[in-house]
Amino acid sequence: LAERGPCAEDLEHDLAGLRAMLADPRSVVGEAYLAASEHVAGRERSGRAEMIAEIEALTAEDVRLAFAEALSDAYVVVPDGTRPAVPFAQIPGCAASRAVPEGADVLKRRRFRSAAPAGTALFTLPDGIGLRDEDGDVHIVRWADCVGVGVEDDVRVVTGRDRCWVLVDPADWRDGERAVRHVDAGADPGLRYALRHDDGVAELRLMG
């Protein structure tokens, strides 16, 4: 697409798909999500008629230029162990270590009804929060590197810019409420967001 752009059939296919989607009453959910995304990005939200008109006015060259511009910073996700023929630069992941920092305030698992696996430990630091997982890896999110704090009732999910995240559920830890207060006091309140149903606590436990 960055070299040749789409053919006329591709453009017409996409336009037909958009019309069908907007004709479906269930599309209001997607429209609300799109409106929120546009608002966050600082762009004016287009109505249905304007959106269709914009798509109809697109040419193959418009699409080609857009893809060519985006190609320089495109993200490509491949399975572990895959070696793409194109030498993409790798994005660093969570910089886990094997040692809990000295001076950390460690919270132990509750003996009963804790969903945290055996061997895990939550700990607080003056400038962040961390977790030792069941494999012994230590994940830390410093407040200066925090990019989001998901909120679901009294649970917090703290995410760092290196994609490390720490699930803080007071039900899992002795004096876990103190860890929640630590997050609320240390992390930028402007980074808080409500966890959606599809990225809620139960799903995050499975990911962990």
Protein Blocks (a to p, Z undefined) as FASTA:
>chain_A
ZZnopafklmmmmmmmmmmmmmpmklmmmmmmmmmmmmmnopacddfklmmmmmmmpcfk
lmmmmmmmmmmmcccdddehiacfblcdddddddddfbdcehiacddddfbhpabdghia
cdddfkbccdddfkopacdddfklpcbdcdehjaccdddfkopacdddfklpghklmmmm
mmmmmpcfklgccddfklcfklmmmmZZ
